[in-house]
Amino acid sequence: MPAAVENLKKQISQCLLKDRHRLSRQLQNLSRQVQQDRPLDPAVLADVEQRIHRSAAAVQARRESLPVPEYPAELPISARLEEIRELIAKHQVIVLCGETGSGKSTQLPKICLDVGQGIYGRIAHTQPRRIAARSLASRISSELERELGTAVGYKVRFHDRVSESTHIKLLTDGMLLAEIQQDRFLNEYDTIILDEAHERSLNIDFLLGYLKQLLKKRRDLKLIVTSATINPQKFSRHFSDAPVIEVSGRTWLVEVRYAPPEEDEDSGERGDATQQAILNAVDELSKEDRGDILVFLSGEREIRETAESLHRHRLQVTEVLPLYARLSPADQGRIFKPSGQRRIVLATNVAETSLTVPGIRHVIDTGFARISRYSHRSKIQRLPVDPRIARMLLEAAHTHALREMLVIAAALSVQDPRDRPMDKRQQADEAHALFVNEESDFLGFLELWKFVEEKRRHLTQRKFRRLCREYFLS
């Protein structure tokens, strides 16, 4: 019996990382019984042995199913493959400084697979936004010629496409923070890629501090911090002078043109003027060539309005592709699948900071963005109140209409809760007709609020969620 326990201890190193701690504790308990001359329960020993063999078999299966990566020659990071492989193999932490378009987000996890990571544990690849996590997972799985959810998966709020065979797991910074509550040593992973660290959100800063302490306890954990070319040495110093490697982006000759929108002095409608300016810019670019266009907008509401304007403009052989967080993964993935038509992609700044949209020849930037600010009152980071909406609330307080105006102001300050999927627009419009108020669109928000509040009070959570899906509400 004592020999059997010692033999099993030697096999622990062949098990999955997430199983090793529990198995080691069980074997320590058995060794303690041997030292105290207490008889061992054969059933307990057999159970531990079975768990070790099962975990080792899972490792072997993961090793055999490991994808063989190939690297696009046109990406700048492909020219530094050997250097990056060597740094990952030799150091626990490295800082990779790469410009937009260098290929760091799509190729780094594949390089980690090349050096033997992702077998005993998963490779966690964090992104600041859900849309980036889903899109990158789809892109990497496509490059590895594997179905999404097998070798490459993702986990974001409300969606989990990770299986036992997953080697690379895309997830948001916030999701990794949430996992720490259940697994404070992050034993699920043998590698963590903290992508877009230069954004320095509260989530990223917390992870940077937590991982620095964790690395001292987990010498088997690799950490790769990626950053744009903004003070990468700060990240290096934070992790005890970790090596820094720089990868340049692809450079193109860029012509910049300025065309400020002409505001209507009578109506003062900035939105209409911006829409017309976008249409004018599209027409101007269409006269030069039929290259794909990327339009930067500040949020989902603006994207929907611009999509409607472009559809009414009746552009020939042109596909309009919105890109925002609430879109389904299938609709988001359309930007990576050329259709043979000229494409106009309408996106927030996620297309600037978190993923690269392929094939873009022209960019139209409206110049507006939603800025995240820290709220001293709520003690959290939050976005849009727009000064005009704030003024509406102040006036409503004096005219005894604050209760109604709060609902309207809330609706105007967030993305439209009325969802209109690209393939079910007519059905959605018919469902939303229940909330139409002939006197005012604003009063329509009040009708919607009353409907939702009444149903929420009387229905279970499951039935309420189903009702929201039936009425295309999010």
N, C-alpha and C positions, 0 to 999 in steps of 0.2 A: 504493500500500500504506500509507504513513504516514497519508494522509487517512482511509483505511478504519479504521485503528486508533483515531484520534481520534474518529471518528464513533461507533464502538462504545462508547467511554468515556462519551459523552453519554447512551447508552441504558441504562447501568447503573442509573440511578435509577428505571427503570421495571420492574426485576426484583424477584423475591421477596427478602426480607431474607436468607434463609438461603443464597441463591446469590451475593449481591453480593461477599462477601469473596474467594471462590475465583475468580470471574470477573475481579475487579479485579486480582488477582495475575497471572492469565494475561495480561491486557492490559498490565500493567507489564513483564512479561518480553518481550512483543512490542515495546513502545516502546523498551526497552533495546537490543534487536537493531537497531532502526531507527537509534538514536543511534550505534551502533557500526558502522554501514554494513554490517551483515550481512544477507544475503538472508532474507526471511521465507518460511516454508513455507506455501504456499497452503492445504494441507490443514488445518494447525493453525489458521490464521485462519478458515477456513470452519467448523471445529468450534466455535470460540469464538462465532462469529456465530450459529450454530445454537442453541447453549446459551442465548445472550441472548434470542433470539427465542422460544424455548420457555418460558423463565421469564417473559418479558413477556406471553406469551399466557396463561400460568397466572394472572397478576395480573388480566388482563382478564376471564378466566372467573370469578374470585372476585368481582370487582366486579359483574359482571352477575348473579351468583347470590346477592348479598347480601340477606338477609331484611329486610323492612320491619317494624320492631317496633311494637307497640301496647302501651300501658301501662294496667293496671287503675286506674281512677279512685279506687278505695277505698283504695289503698295510699298511705301518707303521703309516700313518696319521689316519687310522681307529681306532687305539688304543687311540687317543687323541680327539675323537669326542666331548665328553661332555665338555671338557676344552675349546676347540675352540669355540663351540656354546656359552658358557657362556661369553667368552671374546668379541665375536662379539655383543652379546646382550647388554653388559654393557658399551662398549667403542665405541667412534666414529672412532678411528684409532687403528689398531693392526698391528704388524710386525710379519710375520711368517717366520721363518728361517728353510728351509727344504733342504735336500740334494737331488741330482738327484735320481729319483726312489722312492721318499717318497710318491708320489701320490698327491702332493699339487695342481698341475695345474688342474687335472681332478676332484678332490673331493671338493676343496674349494667352487666353485660356487654352488655345490649341498648342502653343509652345509649352505650356505647363504639362499637357498630356505627353508631349515629346520627351520630357525629362523624367517621366515616370510618376508624376503626380496624378491624383484622381483615381487611384486604385484602392488604397487602404481607407481613403475618405474622399469626400467630394471636393471639387473646386468651387468655392463660393465666389461669385462675380457680382459685386454690388453696383447698383445704378441709383441716381437720385430720384428717378421718376419711373412710375409703373410702365408707361408707354415705351420707354427705352429698354427696360428689362424684357418685356415681351418681344419687342422688335428684334433685339439683339439675339435672344434665344432662338427665334425663328431663322435669323440670318446665319448664325453659327451652325445650327443643326443642318441647314441646307448645304453649307460648305462642306460639312462632314458627311453628307449624303445619308443622314439618319432622320428618322421620323421624330418630329418634335414631341418631347415627353419621354424619350428613351435615353440616348446618350446625353442629350442636352434638354434640360427642362427649365421651368421658371416658377417662382412663387411670389405672388404679389397679393395685395388685399383682395379677397373674394375669389382668387384663382390660384390653384395649385396643380401644376402639371409636372410633377416629379415622381419618378418610379425608382424601384430598387436598383435598376441598371444605370441610373443617371450618374454621369461623371462630372458634368459641368452644370451648375445650378445658378441661374440668374435670379437675383432678388433685389428688392429695394433696400436702401440703408435702414429704413425704419423696420423692415421685416427682420433683418439680421439683429437689430437691437431687441426686437420682441423675442427672438429665439434665445437670446442670452438669459432670459428669465427662466427658461426650462433647461438650458444646457449652458451653464456659465463658463465651461471650458471650451465650448464650441467643438466638441469631440466628433461631430459629424464631418468636419472638414480637415483636410490636410494642407489646403492652400486657400488663402483669401486674397482676392483682387479687389482693392478698394479703388474703384474707378471714379474719375472726375472729382478728385479730392480737393481741387482748387476752389470748388464752389463753397466750401467751408460752411455748410449748413450746420444747424445744431446737432443733427444726427451724425454727420461726418465727424465733427469735433469730438463728440462723445466716443465714437468708435476709435478715433485716433488715440485718445487717452486710455481707453479700456484695453485695446490691443497691445499697447506698449507694456502694460502690466502682465497681460496674458502670455506674451511671448517668452517671458522669463520662466514661466511654469510649464509651457509647452514648447520644448526645443524642437519638436518634430513638425511644428506648424510653420509654413512659409507665408510671408506677407509681401504683396506687391502693391505699392501705392502709385497710382498714375495721376499725372497732373499736366495741365497745360503749361506753357512756358511762363509761369508766374511764381517766382521764388521757390523753385523745387528744393533749394538748399535748406529751407526751413523744415521741410518734411524729413530731409536727411538727418539734420541735427536732432530732431525729435526722436528718431530711432537710432541714436548713438552713431551718427555719421555713416548711415547706410549708403552703399554705392549708388550713384546717380548715372543713368544712361539717357541720352537725349536722342530723340528720333524726329527728324524734320518732317514737315508736311509737304504735300505737293504744291508747287507754286504755279499760279496762272496770272497772265496779264489781265488786270481788272480795270474796266472803265467805269467811273462813277458819274452818275447823272442825278441832278436834283430837280424835282418837279413838285413844289409844295401845292397842296390842294387849294382850290379857290373856294373860300367859304361864301355862302349866300348871306349877305349883310342883313337881309330881311328876316330870314328864318334862323340863321346862326347854327344850322345843323351841321356839326362837324362830321357825323357819320355819313350823311349823304355826300358831302364833299370828298371824303376819303374814298368812298365807293367809286365815285366818278373818276378820281385820280388813278385808282387801280385799273379801271377799265381803259383809261387813256394810255397808261403805261403798257398794258398788255397789247393794245392795238399798235403802239409804236414799235414794240419788240417784234410783233408778228410781221411787220413789214421788212424786217431785217433777215430773220430766219425762223424756222419752226422748232427751235430748241426748247427743252423743258424749262418751266419757270417755277421758282419757289417764292411764295408770298409769305412774309412774316406778319402775323397778326397777334393781338394781345390776348385773345381768349376764344372759347368755343362760340360764344354769341357772335363775335365778329367774323369767325370762320363761316358760320351758317349764313350770315347776311351776305358775305362775299360770294359764297357758292351760289346763292340764289341770283345775285346780280350777274354772275358769269353765265349761268344757265339762260337767263333772259337775254343776254347779249348775243346768244346764238353763234358762238365761235365754231368754225368748221373743223372737223376731225380733231377734236380736242377733248381730253378727259380731265375732269375736275376732281381732285382727290383731297378731301379734308384729312387732317391728321391731328387728333387730339386724344386725351386720355380715355374718354368714355367710349370711343369707338371699339367695336369688337376686334379681337386679334386678327380675324380674317380681313376686315376692312383696313386695318393698319398695315397689314402685310402687302397690300396692293401697291404701295409705293416702291417695293422691291421687285415688282413683276411688270416689265415693260409690255404694253399692249399693242404697240405699233402706231399709236396715236401720240400727238403732242400732249404732254401732261402739264397741268398747272396744279402744284401741290400747295395747299393752304395749311400752314402750320404755325404753332406757337414757337417760342424760342427753343423748344425741345430739339428742333431740327438744327439748331446752331450749337447747342451745348452738350447734347447727349447722344445723338446719332447722326450719321451722314446719309443724306438722301442721294442715291446714285443718279447720274445722268443730267444733273442740273446745269443749265447753261446761263440762265439769267436769274437774278434775285430782285424782288420788289420788297422793300422794307417800308412799312407804314410809319415807323418811328415811334410807335406806342408799345408799352410793355407793362404788365402788372408787376409791381414791386412788392416783395414780401417785407413786412416790417414787424418789429417787436411791439406787442401791446403791453404796456405797463399795467393796465387794469386786469387783463385776463392772464397775464404772465405766460403768453405763448406767442409764437410767430404767426402772423396772419396777413392776408392781402387787405381789394378794391375797396374804407368807404369813400367813394367818389365825393368830392366837395359839393357837387350839385345835389346828390342824394342826401348828404348831411343837411344841406339847407332845406330840403323838403321836410325832413324830420323836425327841424327846429320850428318851421312854420306850422306844421301839423300839431305840435304841442300847444300852440297859441290858438288854433282854430278848432280844438277838441276833436281832431281826427287822427290822433296819434296811433290808436290801435289798428285802424285800417292802413295807415301809411307805413307802419312797421312791416306789415305783410308785403306791401308793394315794394318798399325799399329793399327788403331782403331778397325778393325775386329779381330785382334789377341788379343786385350786387353779386349774384352767383350765376353759374352757368344755368341755362334754361332747364328746368326740371322736366319739361315736355320733350321726350326723346323722339327723334324722327329718323329711324334707320334708313339707309340708302335704298334698301330693297323692299321696305314696307311703308313708304311715305303716305300712300293713300289710306291705308288702314290706320296709321297713327293720326292723320288729320281727322278721320271720322270719329275716332275715340276722343280726340281733344275738342271736338265740336260741342261736347257737353259743357265745356267751361267758357264758351264764347259769350261775351257780353256785347250787345249791339251798340251800347253807349260808349264803351271805352275798353281798350285792350288792358289797361291797368286794372279795371274792375274785373276783368277775366281772371287775373291772378287771385283776387279775393274769392271768386267762385271756386277756383281750384283749391285754394287753402281750406275753405269750408268743407269741400268734399273729402279731402284727404284727412282732415282732423276728425271728422265724423266717423269715417271708416276705421281710422287708427284706434279710436276709443272702443269700438264694438267688435273688432276682428282680432283673432290671434295673429301673432307675428308671421306665421307661415301663410295664412290666408291673406294678410295685408300685403306681403311681398308678391303673392300671386296676382292680387288685384292691381298692383302697380305695373306688373308686366303686361297685364291685359289692357291697361289704359296707356301703355307706353310712357310711364313716369319713372324717373330715376331719383 
